[in-house]
């Protein structure tokens, strides 16, 4: 996705629907593939698959919202303020 974004844009995940089909051992090389299925307004829908060699490990769909970096920064700042005010026990690490 990154090569296709304007310099002032960011992709932000907004929906994930992935089915885990098989395990992979710790340290295994896993390959991920994404295919664009649809693009409307600022939403990008992709089919995703994960492979270990020829074995498919997972498949599903991911939707990303394409947003201006300035807007994303504002939303993060609002969330940080609200979290400190309403949920002080919810710490970031």
For each residue, the residues with C-beta under 8 A, 3 or more apart:
1: 4 5 11 34 44 64
2: 5 11
3:
4: 1
5: 1 2 9 10 11 66
6: 9
7:
8: 68 69 70
9: 5 6 66 67 68 69
10: 5 66 67 68 69 72
11: 1 2 5 44 64 65 66
12: 64 65 66 67 72
13: 16 62 63 64
14: 43 63 64 65
15: 61 62 63
16: 13 60 61 62 63
17: 60 61 62
18: 48 58 59 60 61 62
19: 58 59 60
20: 57 58
21: 56 57 58 59
22: 52 55 56 57
23: 57
24: 28 30 52 57
25: 28
26:
27:
28: 24 25 52
29: 52
30: 24 50 51 52 57
31: 50 51 52
32: 48 49 50 51
33: 48 49 50 51
34: 1 46 47 48 62
35: 46 47 48
36: 39 44 45 46
37: 45 46 47 61
38: 43 44 45
39: 36 43 44 45
40: 43
41:
42: 65 66 67
43: 14 38 39 40 63 64 65 66
44: 1 11 36 38 39 63 64 65 66
45: 36 37 38 39 61 62 63
46: 34 35 36 37 61 62 63 64
47: 34 35 37 59 60 61
48: 18 32 33 34 35 58 59 60 61 62
49: 32 33 56 58 59
50: 30 31 32 33 56 57 58 59
51: 30 31 32 33 54 55 56 57
52: 22 24 28 29 30 31 55 57
53:
54: 51
55: 22 51 52
56: 21 22 49 50 51 59
57: 20 21 22 23 24 30 50 51 52
58: 18 19 20 21 48 49 50
59: 18 19 21 47 48 49 50 56
60: 16 17 18 19 47 48
61: 15 16 17 18 37 45 46 47 48
62: 13 15 16 17 18 34 45 46 48
63: 13 14 15 16 43 44 45 46
64: 1 11 12 13 14 43 44 46
65: 11 12 14 42 43 44
66: 5 9 10 11 12 42 43 44
67: 9 10 12 42 71 72
68: 8 9 10 71 72
69: 8 9 10 72 73
70: 8 73 74
71: 67 68 74 75
72: 10 12 67 68 69 75 76
73: 69 70 76 77
74: 70 71 77 78
75: 71 72 78 79
76: 72 73 79 80
77: 73 74 80 81
78: 74 75 81 82
79: 75 76 82 83
80: 76 77 83 84
81: 77 78 84 85
82: 78 79 85 86
83: 79 80 86 87 90
84: 80 81 87 88
85: 81 82 88
86: 82 83
87: 83 84 90
88: 84 85
89:
90: 83 87
91:
92:
93:
